[in-house]
Amino acid sequence: MKNLMNIKDAITSFIFLEDEITASDVAIIPGSSKPEVCIAAAELYKKGLIKKVVATGKYSVKSGVFNSGYIKGTEFDGNFDTEAEFEKSVLLKYGVKEEDIILED
């Protein structure tokens, strides 16, 4: 049982590793229809911790279109062809300058 606890402790300390946030030239946002990661990136940008943001993503492979179900009826509602376009709109709304956003869609 003690050996099992050591393994659990080792896995826990690995998974929940915390590093100090340091400045970076760029942040890359994986494609998504959820705004939370974009908002976090915008906050880092406004603190001067990142200079550019790469918004990525095309659309759902299964449906062939951007999945807007998560944002319908919210402040983020809109017509977007790609996840990258959606992410750009969130970044702009939260204070990232357009010239500092790179689209990869």
N, C-alpha and C positions, 0 to 999 in steps of 0.2 A: 504494500500500500504506500509506503514511504517513497519508493521509486516512482510510482505513478504520480505522486504529488510533485516530485522534482521535475518530471516531464511537463506537467500542467503549468508549473511556475515558469519553466523555461519558455514554453510556447506563449504564455501570457506576456512575459516581458518582451518577447520578440515582436508580437503583434501590436502591442500598445507602446512601442518605442516613441519617445517624444524628442524632437530636435528643435533647437532654437531656429526661428525663422530668420533667414538672411536674404539680402537683396539678390535679385536675378534679372537678367536681361529680358526674359520672356516667360510667360505662363501659357500652358497649352490646356485648353478646356476640351475634354472629350465630348463628342456629340451627345446631346440630350435635349429633352423638352422640359427639363426641370431647371428653374432659374437659380437655385441655391448656390451652385458652384460658380456661376457668373457673378453673383452678388459678392461672394467671397473674393473672387479675383479682382473685382472693382475696388473692394476695400483695401486690398494689398496695393493696388495701383495708386489709390489716393494717398496711401501712406508712403509712397515712393519706393516700395519694395520690388516692384516690377515696372519695366519700361514699355513693354509691348504685350498684347494678349492675342493668342492665336485661337480663334473660334473655329471648331471643326464639326463635321458631321453633315451628312446629306439627308437621308430620310430612312424610314423603316424598310428593311430589306423585305419583310413579309408583305407590307401593304403598298410599297412603292411611293408613299407620300409622307410628308411630315406629320407626325402624330401630335395633333394639337389638343387632344382630349384633356391632358393635364392642366392646360392653361385656359381653357374655355371659362368665361365668366370671371376671370381674375384680371388684375391690373396688367397682365402680360398678354392678354387676348389679342390676337391679330392674325393676319394672313401671311404665312411664311412658307416658302417653297422648301427650305432646308433648315436643319438644326443650326447650322452656322449663322444663317440670317436671324433666327430667333435669338441666339446667344448674343449677336451683335446688338440687337435692339435692347436687350437687358443691360449689356455693358454701357451703352450710350445713356440709358435711363439712369444708371448709377454713377455717371460721371467720368467714364473713360472717353478720351478724345477719339474721334473717328480715325484720325491719322495714326493712332496707336493700336488699332485693331486690324488684324490680318485674318482674312477669311480663307478657310481651307474646306471647300465643300465639293 
